[in-house]
Amino acid sequence: MTKIKIGIIGSGGMARHHLARFAPMETVEVVAIASRNEQTGHGLAAEHKVIFVPDWHSLVERENIDGVVICTHNDSHGEIVLAALQADKHVFVEYPLASDVAEGETALKLAEKRGRVLRVSHPEAVSNTHKALKEKISELGDLLLTSFVRLTPGRGSRPEILFNLPVSGTPAHFFIYHIYPIVDFFGGAASVKKSAVYEGLKENGQYDRFVNTLTVEFKRGGIGQWTWAGGIAINAAEEHERYVLTEGTISDAGGEWHCTTPAGVTPLIISDSPQPTLQELWLSEIRDAADQLPCLADAAVALEAIRISLASGE
């Protein structure tokens, strides 16, 4: 079997994560790594005995590469995705898909036109929990309300990324992985209302703490609500999630999902069947693309998710 040749753009933690996943696979060969940080880029390339390219533009234009993996800061995703697709490369991009809706729309059109695989790193495609939730939701009637709350103390290990509007956008955009699964369950939004407070906001767009809320009306009916707060005075992080439907409610309590109906409360049964990694899924999609047009359902959900997250910044 001919190996799929790929390039990695980025040299931080996610680049290392992807390289660790790809390294043992016999069906793929990492050809080059590109990074604006030449020190970490050279070091990572040397570790894996591949070429280092300081300019990502040069990497996506290389004729000996079939696909690119994009793991740069949020603000550059869309630009690199478009350039890679225009160069007829398959794309695996860390979420979010883009920081501009027009870029996301163009990316999907390009991928469809050129028959390229475009996969965003949302893990729901290979998640047994997500599949179990989706199946249970389909049994419980129509959506009334879905709610999500995340409260976090301190500023985390990389506050220069999260607490930084120019780099990562609003918290809703940074935490888009909380929006994506709900869009996959219930579809796109008909309307979005948002509110955001940033304390200690500086001219460079960095800040000390935040509260960001979104309320959406889904096109198919029902309300969605998200609340994020970070850098606040709270003893420990808290996260709560609910799906309230006409025939029952699904709740995440302490990391365990339960379903409440008039008949009582039951735990959500989640399969432990093995699933491929996202990297394996992407490679299988590239192989399939030789015989049929790629499925862009994942990218379409990712686009709907950024429609919501980016509305929080308007």
Rosetta blueprint (number, residue, H / E / L):
1 M L
2 T L
3 K L
4 I E
5 K E
6 I E
7 G E
8 I E
9 I E
10 G L
11 S L
12 G L
13 G H
14 M H
15 A H
16 R H
17 H H
18 H H
19 L H
20 A H
21 R H
22 F H
23 A L
24 P L
25 M L
26 E L
27 T L
28 V E
29 E E
30 V E
31 V E
32 A E
33 I E
34 A E
35 S L
36 R L
37 N L
38 E H
39 Q H
40 T H
41 G H
42 H H
43 G H
44 L H
45 A H
46 A H
47 E H
48 H H
49 K L
50 V L
51 I E
52 F E
53 V E
54 P L
55 D L
56 W H
57 H H
58 S H
59 L H
60 V H
61 E H
62 R L
63 E L
64 N L
65 I L
66 D L
67 G E
68 V E
69 V E
70 I E
71 C L
72 T L
73 H L
74 N H
75 D H
76 S H
77 H H
78 G H
79 E H
80 I H
81 V H
82 L H
83 A H
84 A H
85 L H
86 Q H
87 A L
88 D L
89 K L
90 H E
91 V E
92 F E
93 V E
94 E L
95 Y L
96 P L
97 L L
98 A L
99 S L
100 D L
101 V H
102 A H
103 E H
104 G H
105 E H
106 T H
107 A H
108 L H
109 K H
110 L H
111 A H
112 E H
113 K H
114 R H
115 G L
116 R L
117 V L
118 L E
119 R E
120 V E
121 S L
122 H L
123 P H
124 E H
125 A H
126 V H
127 S L
128 N H
129 T H
130 H H
131 K H
132 A H
133 L H
134 K H
135 E H
136 K H
137 I H
138 S H
139 E H
140 L L
141 G L
142 D L
143 L E
144 L E
145 L E
146 T E
147 S E
148 F E
149 V E
150 R E
151 L E
152 T E
153 P E
154 G L
155 R L
156 G L
157 S L
158 R L
159 P H
160 E H
161 I H
162 L H
163 F L
164 N E
165 L H
166 P H
167 V H
168 S H
169 G L
170 T L
171 P H
172 A H
173 H H
174 F H
175 F L
176 I H
177 Y H
178 H H
179 I L
180 Y H
181 P H
182 I H
183 V H
184 D H
185 F H
186 F H
187 G L
188 G L
189 A E
190 A E
191 S E
192 V E
193 K E
194 K E
195 S E
196 A E
197 V E
198 Y E
199 E E
200 G L
201 L L
202 K L
203 E L
204 N L
205 G L
206 Q E
207 Y L
208 D L
209 R E
210 F E
211 V E
212 N E
213 T E
214 L E
215 T E
216 V E
217 E E
218 F E
219 K L
220 R L
221 G L
222 G L
223 I E
224 G E
225 Q E
226 W E
227 T E
228 W E
229 A E
230 G E
231 G E
232 I E
233 A L
234 I L
235 N L
236 A L
237 A L
238 E E
239 E E
240 H E
241 E E
242 R E
243 Y E
244 V E
245 L E
246 T L
247 E L
248 G E
249 T E
250 I E
251 S E
252 D E
253 A E
254 G L
255 G L
256 E E
257 W E
258 H E
259 C E
260 T E
261 T E
262 P L
263 A L
264 G E
265 V E
266 T E
267 P E
268 L L
269 I L
270 I L
271 S L
272 D L
273 S L
274 P L
275 Q L
276 P L
277 T L
278 L H
279 Q H
280 E H
281 L H
282 W H
283 L H
284 S H
285 E H
286 I H
287 R H
288 D H
289 A L
290 A L
291 D L
292 Q L
293 L L
294 P L
295 C L
296 L L
297 A H
298 D H
299 A H
300 A H
301 V H
302 A H
303 L H
304 E H
305 A H
306 I H
307 R H
308 I H
309 S H
310 L H
311 A H
312 S L
313 G L
314 E L
